[in-house]
Each structure stands twice: as C-alpha cells, then as structure tokens.
Amino acid sequence: MFPNSVEDVFAEVKPILRSALDGHNVCIFAHGQTGTGKTFTMDGTSEQPGIIPRALKELFCQASLDSSSYITFSMSMLEVYMGSLRDLLSPKPACRPHEAVTRCNLNIQTDPKGLVEIEGLTEVQIADFGKARWWYNRGRRVRSTSWTNVNEASSRSHCLTRITIFRHGDASEAKREVGKLWMVDLGGSERLLKTGATGLTLDEGRAINLSLSALGDVIAALRRKRGHVPYRNSKLTQILKDSLGAGSKVLMLVHVSPCEEDVGETICSLSFAKRARAIECNRELSEDLKRHREKRVKELEENMREAEEECHKLKNQIQKVDLLFRENRKLFSTTYGPLEDEKAPISPKEYLKEAVETPRKPEKTSKGNVSNSLPRFMTSTAASRQRQSAAEREVVGKARSLRSVARSSIQFTASQSMSYSDPQIKAILQNANRKSRYAQEAADTFPAESPKCNVSESSKTRSKLITSSDPNLRVTLGRHRRRMSDLI
Ligand SMILES: Nc1ncnc2c1ncn2[C@@H]1O[C@H](COP(=O)(O)OP(=O)(O)OP(=O)(O)O)[C@@H](O)[C@H]1O
C-alpha cells in the first residue's frame, strides 16, 4: 500500500535544499487525493520523521559545512483555511496561556520587486534543529483537522511552513535574506460525495478544491508561458507567487491511491503533476543572487588557479625525478650490466602510477636484503645474474692463470707455438719463458746452489721439466702445467 519509505522520498528532496541555501526560492509541496498520505509524508511520526523535520535537520547540517559565510534561519507557519490565512506560531495571550490561539485574516503584500510578504505573520529565529523541531510541532498541533469518511484526521486546510535563509558575510556586509523555502502540505482533493462531508466540513472541502483548482490554473499559465499568470485567484497562489515559477524551483510530491475505485482521482492527480512538470521558467535572477553568484564564481576561479599552479609544480618535480632516475639507471646498467627491462623500461611516472594504483601491502623484508627494498626494475634477473657470474668467473680465471704463469719457471722450447690469443698473456708467457731460461743457465753454472730444482735430461729436448722436492710446490707446478696445456 505504501511502497516508498519517507527516507527514499527524502533522498529525492535533498538536492533542492541545496538550491535554497544557494539563494533560490524553493517550494516543495505534497499534492494528491485525500487520505493518500500527504500529511504522513510531510510530518511523519516521532519514529519516522517526515520530509519537513528531515529538511530542517539537513539545512542546519549543510549550513554548518558552509565555510564561506555564516547562515541563519527563521521560521513561520500558516494555514490557508476557508480562504483566510491563520498564523500557526502566534504567541499565546497572557490571559489564556494554555489555549491554542491562531491569528486570522492576515494580509498579503507584494513589494515593487515582486517579493511577497505576509503582514503580521510571526517569524521565529531558529538557532538549531532542536528549536526548529519544537516550533514546528507547536504549529502542527493547532492545525485544523476533521473526521471524514476517508480520513479520520483529514486536514481541512493547506499548511505552509516557511524557512527564510539569511547569509551573513564579512564585517562590511550586513545580514541579508538570500532565499525562502516553502514546504506545503496541501489539503486533499476530494469527491465531496465520497467523503460524506456535510456542513462546515463540506465547506472546507469546497474551499480546498477551489484553491487547488486556482493552483492548477497558475501551473497551466506558467507552462504555456502566458504573460498573465492568475496568482490573485486564491490566497494559496498569492502567497506562493514569488516561489512558484519565475527564478524559483518547485518540487511536487504526488500522492495517489492504489485502489481501483480511486482511479478517476489518480488520473486527475497525475495529469496535474504532468502539467507542473512541463513548467520551465528562466526569468532574470535577483541582484542579490547575481552578486552572490559572481562572488562564488570568483572564489571557484581562484581555487582553480591555485590547483593549476600546484599541478604545474608537481609536473616539474616529476620531470626532475624522471631525469635523475634515467641518469641513475644508465649508471646502474653501465656498472652492473643491462637490466632485464632494458627493452621496455618502466619510467618513474609509470612506476609511480603503478604504486598509486596498487594497494600497499605490508612488506616482509628480511633484514639487509637490499633487493627487496628496490623497485622491481632495479633488481637483477636470473639471466643478468648468470651473465654477471660468468663474467666474474672469467676474470678470476684469467687473473689466476696470469698469476700462476708469472710465478712458474716453466720453460717452453722455441718450437712450441703459443696459440693463446690474449696478447697480455702471450707477453707474460714470454717473460716467464725468459725467466726460466735464466734459471736453467744459473743451474748449469751453479748446480750446488740450486738444490731444490733439478732439470731432467729428457726435458732438454722438448721441454724442460722442473721438479721440486717440496710437495706443495710440486702440486702447484702440476696445476700450472695442466692450465698451461689448456691455454696453449
Ligand atoms: N507511508 C505510510 N505508512 C503508513 N501509514 C501511512 C502512510 N501514509 C499514510 N498513512 C496513514 O494513512 C492515513 C491517511 O494519511 P494522511 O492523513 O497523511 O493523508 P492525507 O493525504 O494527508 O489526507 P488529507 O488530505 O485528508 O489530509 C493516516 O492514518 C496515516 O497514518
């Protein structure tokens, strides 16, 4: 029967509240057949607050977030009952403090700018949501209701709650009104036969129907963009003149009955809503609103300029880091060999992007393991490690060979060819050859003075074999011989 919760409906209402704070005149009204839940939607209950209490809360919430200026609110409540206005927040007389009193027959004034004011209507300052709620409940209690066949507490009037929004600027700027928010619970359109209304209740029903029809005429005129809009045909449309149509925003909540016997009223309500939806008004904004808009635009432009400057600075910093990174990378690859991703290097920008996009996980790095803390592209790969260790092995091997060749006294015969291609090694081998020849000559000349070295006769022909009694030296010599035979 009631498919949408008030919460869902309020989600649709919320954005228009922002427009009211921004300086638009806003009107939210609940329209529909009697007994379909207009009052329930607007007032709600203590467990499930309606649109009006929620809107009040939201206004205070949004105002507290506005850093550019200080916003205050005032509140008025009235009902349009049988063609006259009744002030729902009028103070109680001192002699009858417990009696609910309403001031009647208030006059509606329109100033040269077209702004509507209601003479003598009580306007209370609401400092916070608590105060606002208190005043709202007070006004609600004195509203006229009657029993009908359709609704046991049927509203017999249109109830209008007005929130006036004031913006306080810097010291030079005085408090100024920026907008009005009207929240209206319209009386239900009713088939008088169906409601079974008689007497006063019947008159009330007729008055409601008449003013709803005047509202329909205004909406039709606004939709057709006619020069003359018949606002003066009812009190309801006179009050809402500056908040319906021109320069304002209107939100209509349409309530319909799901019952088959109500299909006629449902069609009426829906076609009313369809007409209202087609209204588009683009009248000039008020001077106050224009000034506020210009100020806001300037503020936003300034914010944008600052953001652009910041962005430019960051770009420069990224470029510098990029350059530094490339230099370091070059240095790294010159020292340790080419990196795995040399073919498709990841730039710091890409790395930064990857780092930003990838959620950071807590790293479990072993102490002293530098490669874990390096970016991926800086860690060595299996291939580069293999290449590096092969190169190291080669260098170590060369060094060992050179050392052993230099230290040994092996003599090569002139017939032996030295096929080793490295000229350095060739030179060292020749040098070693020369040294061993001197050693041989010395041994020949002074045999007694070189007891440890015996050159065998057989080696004289092809190669001279150096022997030694020292077992360590013998092992070393054997190793040298093997290496030399590999080299030659
Ligand atoms: N969404 C809802 N959930 C539960 N009960 C609801 C809901 N909407 C309306 N009702 C109940 O339906 C009955 C009629 O609702 P309500 O008085 O709000 O209708 P109305 O459209 O304001 O009628 P009228 O035009 O005669 O004043 C009330 O008893 C109300 O509690």
The ligand as a MOL file (V3000), in Angstrom:
LIG
                    3D

  0  0  0     0  0            999 V3000
M  V30 BEGIN CTAB
M  V30 COUNTS 31 33 0 0 0
M  V30 BEGIN ATOM
M  V30 1 N 3.5630 5.6840 4.2240 0
M  V30 2 C 2.6570 5.4050 5.1550 0
M  V30 3 N 2.8780 4.4470 6.0330 0
M  V30 4 C 1.9960 4.1530 6.9990 0
M  V30 5 N 0.8360 4.8140 7.1620 0
M  V30 6 C 0.5380 5.7960 6.3130 0
M  V30 7 C 1.4490 6.1510 5.2670 0
M  V30 8 N 0.8900 7.1770 4.5660 0
M  V30 9 C -0.2840 7.4350 5.1670 0
M  V30 10 N -0.5010 6.6210 6.1960 0
M  V30 11 C -1.6930 6.6200 7.0610 0
M  V30 12 O -2.8280 6.8550 6.2320 0
M  V30 13 C -3.7550 7.7270 6.8710 0
M  V30 14 C -4.0100 8.9530 5.9860 0
M  V30 15 O -2.8410 9.6380 5.8190 0
M  V30 16 P -2.7550 11.2440 5.7910 0
M  V30 17 O -3.5840 11.8630 6.8400 0
M  V30 18 O -1.3250 11.5710 5.7810 0
M  V30 19 O -3.4050 11.5070 4.3770 0
M  V30 20 P -3.6270 12.9100 3.6930 0
M  V30 21 O -3.3210 12.7120 2.2590 0
M  V30 22 O -2.8710 13.9460 4.4030 0
M  V30 23 O -5.1520 13.1380 3.8670 0
M  V30 24 P -5.9220 14.5650 3.8680 0
M  V30 25 O -5.7260 15.1490 2.5600 0
M  V30 26 O -7.3310 14.1660 4.1390 0
M  V30 27 O -5.3370 15.3350 4.9700 0
M  V30 28 C -3.1300 8.1270 8.1910 0
M  V30 29 O -3.6960 7.3560 9.2200 0
M  V30 30 C -1.6670 7.7790 8.0200 0
M  V30 31 O -1.0850 7.4220 9.2460 0
M  V30 END ATOM
M  V30 BEGIN BOND
M  V30 1 1 1 2
M  V30 2 1 2 3
M  V30 3 2 2 7
M  V30 4 2 3 4
M  V30 5 1 4 5
M  V30 6 2 5 6
M  V30 7 1 6 7
M  V30 8 1 6 10
M  V30 9 1 7 8
M  V30 10 2 8 9
M  V30 11 1 9 10
M  V30 12 1 10 11
M  V30 13 1 11 12
M  V30 14 1 11 30
M  V30 15 1 12 13
M  V30 16 1 13 14
M  V30 17 1 13 28
M  V30 18 1 14 15
M  V30 19 1 15 16
M  V30 20 2 16 17
M  V30 21 1 16 18
M  V30 22 1 16 19
M  V30 23 1 19 20
M  V30 24 2 20 21
M  V30 25 1 20 22
M  V30 26 1 20 23
M  V30 27 1 23 24
M  V30 28 2 24 25
M  V30 29 1 24 26
M  V30 30 1 24 27
M  V30 31 1 28 29
M  V30 32 1 28 30
M  V30 33 1 30 31
M  V30 END BOND
M  V30 END CTAB
M  END
